C-alpha cells in the first residue's frame, strides 16, 4: 500500500494531539527518509497564508491553528467553553466540598 501525505494528514487531524514520528513510521511501514520527505511536504503545504500550521517538536508532529488567527478562533470558541453550571451541578459540588471525602 502506498502511503501518501493525505493519510498522515488524516491521522494528525483525528489525533488532535502530537503524534510521534516513530509511531507513524512503524504503523505505516515507512523508512526514515520517506517519513522525513512527507513531513517536509506537509510543512510546505501548511506554510504561508494558511489557517493550519504543522508543528514539529521532540520527534512529534501536530496540526495546530495558525497563531495569526488566534483572536478570531478565540472569539468563536470561547463562548462554547464558558457555559454556566446548572443549579444541580453547583449543589452537587457544594455537597462534595462540604462532606469530603466522598466514596460514592
N, CA and C of each residue as an Amber inpcrd file, in Angstrom:
protein
   312
   0.8420000  -1.1800000   0.0000000   0.0000000   0.0000000   0.0000000
   0.8860000   1.2420000   0.0000000   0.6210000   2.1400000  -0.8950000
   1.3940000   3.3750000  -0.9540000   0.8050000   4.3780000   0.0320000
   1.6660000   4.8760000   0.8790000   1.2450000   5.8450000   1.8880000
   1.4400000   7.2460000   1.3170000   0.4030000   8.0410000   1.3800000
   0.5130000   9.4190000   0.9090000   0.4820000  10.3680000   2.1030000
   0.8390000  11.6040000   1.8360000   0.7830000  12.6090000   2.8980000
  -0.6540000  12.8090000   3.3780000  -1.6260000  12.4910000   2.5310000
  -3.0340000  12.6320000   2.9330000  -3.3730000  11.7190000   4.1040000
  -2.7920000  10.5240000   4.1270000  -3.0530000   9.5910000   5.2260000
  -2.4610000  10.1420000   6.5190000  -1.2500000  10.6440000   6.4540000
  -0.6190000  11.2230000   7.6430000  -1.4060000  12.4430000   8.1040000
  -1.8450000  13.2470000   7.1610000  -2.6570000  14.4290000   7.4710000
  -3.9500000  14.0180000   8.1840000  -4.6050000  12.9780000   7.7060000
  -5.8410000  12.4930000   8.3240000  -5.5840000  11.9850000   9.7390000
  -4.4790000  11.2800000   9.9310000  -4.1310000  10.7690000  11.2620000
  -3.8830000  11.9280000  12.2200000  -3.1360000  12.9260000  11.7790000
  -2.8430000  14.0830000  12.6320000  -4.1100000  14.8450000  12.9950000
  -5.0140000  14.9890000  12.0320000  -6.2720000  15.6890000  12.2900000
  -7.1130000  14.9200000  13.3060000  -7.2260000  13.6080000  13.1140000
  -8.0480000  12.7850000  14.0080000  -7.4470000  12.7020000  15.4070000
  -6.1220000  12.6810000  15.5020000  -5.4600000  12.5590000  16.8020000
  -5.6710000  13.8080000  17.6500000  -5.5890000  14.9680000  17.0370000
  -5.7420000  16.2070000  17.7980000  -4.4980000  16.5930000  18.5710000
  -3.7620000  15.6250000  19.0510000  -2.5250000  15.8670000  19.7980000
  -1.3230000  15.5190000  18.9290000  -0.1450000  15.7720000  19.4630000
   1.0850000  15.4400000  18.7440000   1.2190000  13.9250000  18.6150000
   1.6900000  13.4890000  17.4610000   1.8820000  12.0640000  17.1860000
   3.3710000  11.8290000  16.9450000   3.9700000  10.8730000  17.6630000
   5.3910000  10.5830000  17.4450000   5.6480000  10.0920000  16.0210000
   6.6830000  10.6420000  15.3950000   7.0100000  10.2230000  14.0290000
   7.4380000   8.7590000  13.9940000   8.0670000   8.2800000  15.0680000
   8.4580000   6.8620000  15.1190000   7.2340000   5.9560000  15.0760000
   6.1670000   6.3550000  15.7520000   4.9310000   5.5690000  15.7390000
   4.3260000   5.5470000  14.3390000   4.3000000   6.6940000  13.6890000
   3.7850000   6.7530000  12.3170000   4.6120000   5.8690000  11.3890000
   5.9330000   5.9540000  11.5160000   6.8100000   5.1340000  10.6720000
   6.5510000   3.6490000  10.8900000   6.4160000   3.2670000  12.1520000
   6.2040000   1.8520000  12.4800000   4.8600000   1.3530000  11.9480000
   3.8060000   2.0740000  12.2270000   2.4580000   1.6290000  11.8540000
   2.2060000   1.7050000  10.3530000   2.8470000   2.6580000   9.6820000
   2.6310000   2.8310000   8.2430000   3.7430000   2.1980000   7.4070000
   4.6880000   1.5410000   8.0930000   5.7870000   0.8340000   7.4290000
   6.5550000   1.7590000   6.4840000   7.0520000   2.8610000   7.0470000
   7.8030000   3.8490000   6.2740000   9.2620000   3.8680000   6.7140000
  10.1410000   4.2260000   5.8000000  11.5330000   4.4490000   6.1670000
  11.6570000   5.8590000   6.7410000  12.7900000   6.1110000   7.3900000
  13.0130000   7.4530000   7.9360000  13.0350000   8.4830000   6.8070000
  13.6410000   8.1330000   5.6840000  13.7080000   9.0600000   4.5430000
  12.3130000   9.3670000   3.9990000  11.4600000   8.3420000   3.9060000
  10.0860000   8.5540000   3.4280000   9.3240000   9.4600000   4.3930000
   9.4750000   9.1880000   5.6900000   8.7710000   9.9820000   6.6970000
   9.2390000  11.4320000   6.6470000  10.5430000  11.6360000   6.5810000
  11.0850000  12.9990000   6.5180000  10.5750000  13.7410000   5.2880000
  10.5070000  13.0410000   4.1660000  10.0130000  13.6470000   2.9270000
   8.5490000  14.0670000   3.0650000   7.7430000  13.2090000   3.6720000
   6.3180000  13.5170000   3.8410000   6.1110000  14.6730000   4.8150000
   6.9080000  14.7050000   5.8680000   6.8100000  15.8120000   6.8230000
   7.1760000  17.1220000   6.1330000   8.2150000  17.1060000   5.3100000
   8.5970000  18.3200000   4.5670000   7.4780000  18.7620000   3.6200000
   6.8280000  17.7900000   2.9670000   5.7160000  18.1220000   2.0640000
   4.5670000  18.7750000   2.8310000   4.2400000  18.1980000   3.9880000
   3.1610000  18.7680000   4.8040000   3.5500000  20.1440000   5.3350000
   4.8020000  20.2810000   5.7280000   5.2770000  21.5680000   6.2380000
   5.1630000  22.6410000   5.1520000   5.5150000  22.2790000   3.9330000
   5.4090000  23.2120000   2.8080000   3.9450000  23.5630000   2.5360000
   3.0780000  22.5420000   2.5960000   1.6500000  22.7460000   2.3380000
   1.0370000  23.7280000   3.3330000   1.4350000  23.6230000   4.6050000
   0.8280000  24.4380000   5.6550000   1.6310000  25.6830000   6.0040000
   2.6360000  26.0210000   5.2200000   3.3850000  27.2540000   5.4820000
   2.6900000  28.4060000   4.7550000   3.0280000  29.6040000   5.1580000
   2.4510000  30.7600000   4.4740000   1.0700000  31.1230000   4.9830000
   0.2190000  31.5550000   4.0750000  -1.1000000  32.0770000   4.4090000
  -2.1180000  30.9440000   4.5050000  -2.0670000  30.2210000   5.5920000
  -2.9450000  29.0620000   5.7900000  -3.4660000  29.1020000   7.2280000
  -4.6570000  28.6180000   7.4560000  -5.2440000  28.6270000   8.7920000
  -4.7000000  27.5500000   9.7090000  -4.0050000  26.5870000   9.1410000
  -3.4470000  25.4640000   9.9020000  -1.9260000  25.5110000   9.7920000
  -1.2520000  25.1190000  10.8610000   0.2100000  25.0020000  10.8700000
   0.5880000  23.5750000  11.2480000   1.7200000  23.1530000  10.7550000
   2.2790000  21.8660000  11.1560000   3.3770000  22.1520000  12.1680000
   3.2010000  21.6460000  13.3830000   4.2080000  21.8150000  14.4270000
   5.0800000  20.5690000  14.4670000   6.3810000  20.7700000  14.5540000
   7.3330000  19.6640000  14.6330000   8.1910000  19.9060000  15.8710000
   8.1400000  18.9760000  16.8360000   8.9060000  19.1280000  18.0670000
   9.1030000  17.7750000  18.7330000  10.2640000  17.5680000  19.3250000
  10.5820000  16.3320000  20.0630000  10.2170000  15.0660000  19.2950000
  10.5400000  15.0100000  18.0290000  10.2470000  13.8500000  17.1720000
   8.7480000  13.5600000  17.0960000   7.9430000  14.6110000  17.2060000
   6.4860000  14.5040000  17.0910000   6.0020000  15.5510000  16.1030000
   4.8220000  15.3010000  15.5180000   4.2080000  16.2910000  14.6330000
   2.7490000  16.4750000  15.0300000   2.2560000  17.6890000  14.8050000
   0.8910000  18.0180000  15.2180000   0.3320000  19.1120000  14.3210000
  -0.9530000  19.0270000  14.0410000  -1.6440000  20.1080000  13.3440000
  -2.1710000  21.0790000  14.3920000  -1.9960000  22.3690000  14.1400000
  -2.4690000  23.3930000  15.0710000  -2.9650000  24.5900000  14.2730000
  -3.7410000  25.4350000  14.9350000  -4.2280000  26.6360000  14.2560000
  -3.0950000  27.6420000  14.0960000  -3.2040000  28.4520000  13.0830000
  -2.2270000  29.5000000  12.8160000  -2.3750000  30.5760000  13.8920000
  -1.2950000  30.9250000  14.5940000  -1.3940000  31.9390000  15.6460000
  -1.8560000  33.3040000  15.1480000  -1.7320000  33.5560000  13.8550000
  -2.1950000  34.8350000  13.3050000  -3.7050000  35.0070000  13.4550000
  -4.4130000  33.9010000  13.6080000  -5.8750000  33.9490000  13.6790000
  -6.4100000  33.6340000  15.0760000  -5.5580000  33.7810000  16.1010000
  -5.9570000  33.4060000  17.4600000  -7.1530000  34.2080000  17.9660000
  -7.2320000  35.4930000  17.6270000  -8.3430000  36.3210000  18.1110000
  -9.6800000  35.8500000  17.5410000  -9.6950000  35.5640000  16.2510000
 -10.9280000  35.1120000  15.6080000 -11.3300000  33.7170000  16.1050000
 -10.3500000  32.8320000  16.2380000 -10.6360000  31.4750000  16.7270000
 -11.1530000  31.5460000  18.1580000 -10.5100000  32.3680000  18.9820000
 -10.9360000  32.5260000  20.3680000 -12.3270000  33.1190000  20.4900000
 -12.6480000  34.0870000  19.6380000 -13.9720000  34.7200000  19.6840000
 -15.0770000  33.7200000  19.3810000 -14.8020000  32.7870000  18.5080000
 -15.8130000  31.7860000  18.1490000 -15.8720000  30.6670000  19.1810000
 -14.7250000  30.1970000  19.6670000 -14.7050000  29.0190000  20.5320000
 -14.8850000  29.3140000  22.0130000 -14.4870000  30.4850000  22.5060000
 -14.6180000  30.7680000  23.9320000 -16.0550000  30.7440000  24.4330000
 -17.0430000  31.2930000  23.7190000 -18.4180000  31.1970000  24.2250000
 -18.8780000  29.7500000  24.4020000 -18.3600000  28.8530000  23.6240000
 -18.7250000  27.4420000  23.7570000 -18.1850000  26.8890000  25.0680000
 -16.9830000  27.2980000  25.4610000 -16.3500000  26.7940000  26.6780000
 -16.9040000  27.4390000  27.9360000 -17.4660000  28.6340000  27.8360000
 -17.8820000  29.3930000  29.0060000 -19.3530000  29.1880000  29.3530000
 -19.7960000  27.9570000  29.3670000 -21.1770000  27.6870000  29.7450000
 -21.2990000  27.7220000  31.2660000 -22.4480000  28.1750000  31.7300000
 -22.6700000  28.2580000  33.1650000 -23.0190000  26.8870000  33.7240000
 -22.6550000  26.6930000  35.0040000 -23.0280000  25.4580000  35.6790000
 -24.5100000  25.5120000  36.0440000 -25.1650000  24.3840000  35.9420000
 -26.5670000  24.3230000  36.3420000 -26.6460000  24.3040000  37.8640000
 -27.8240000  24.5840000  38.3760000 -28.0290000  24.5660000  39.8260000
 -27.7100000  23.1890000  40.4010000 -28.0600000  22.1410000  39.6900000
 -27.8090000  20.7720000  40.1470000 -26.3120000  20.5010000  40.2790000
 -25.5430000  20.9340000  39.2970000 -24.0960000  20.7170000  39.3460000
 -23.4790000  21.4960000  40.5040000 -23.9140000  22.7370000  40.7140000
 -23.3910000  23.5380000  41.8180000 -23.7510000  22.9190000  43.1680000
 -24.9630000  22.4050000  43.2840000 -25.4020000  21.7630000  44.5150000
 -24.5580000  20.5280000  44.8060000 -24.3310000  19.7300000  43.7850000
 -23.5220000  18.5180000  43.9200000 -22.0900000  18.8740000  44.3300000
 -21.5150000  19.8880000  43.7070000 -20.1550000  20.3130000  44.0420000
 -20.0760000  20.8210000  45.4780000 -21.1020000  21.5310000  45.9320000
 -21.1270000  22.0400000  47.3050000 -21.1800000  20.8900000  48.3080000
 -21.9860000  19.8820000  48.0250000 -22.0880000  18.7160000  48.9140000
 -20.7500000  17.9920000  48.9860000 -20.1220000  17.7960000  47.8420000
 -18.8240000  17.1110000  47.8120000 -17.7870000  17.9100000  48.5920000
 -17.7610000  19.2220000  48.4180000 -16.7920000  20.0630000  49.1150000
 -17.0270000  20.0400000  50.6230000 -18.2860000  19.9880000  51.0560000
 -18.6250000  20.0370000  52.4730000 -18.3900000  18.6990000  53.1640000
 -18.7250000  17.5970000  52.4910000 -18.6940000  16.2840000  53.1340000
 -17.5030000  15.4290000  52.7020000 -16.4030000  16.0210000  52.3620000
 -15.2560000  15.2240000  51.9060000 -14.8010000  14.2760000  52.9820000
 -14.2430000  13.1500000  52.7020000 -14.1100000  12.5400000  51.3790000
 -15.3930000  11.8130000  50.9850000 -15.7130000  11.8570000  49.7360000
 -16.8790000  11.1670000  49.1750000 -16.3820000   9.8770000  48.5350000
 -17.0240000   8.7730000  48.8630000 -16.5820000   7.4880000  48.3050000
 -17.5170000   6.9670000  47.2400000 -18.6490000   7.5870000  47.0840000
 -19.6260000   7.0790000  46.1170000 -19.8510000   8.0350000  44.9990000
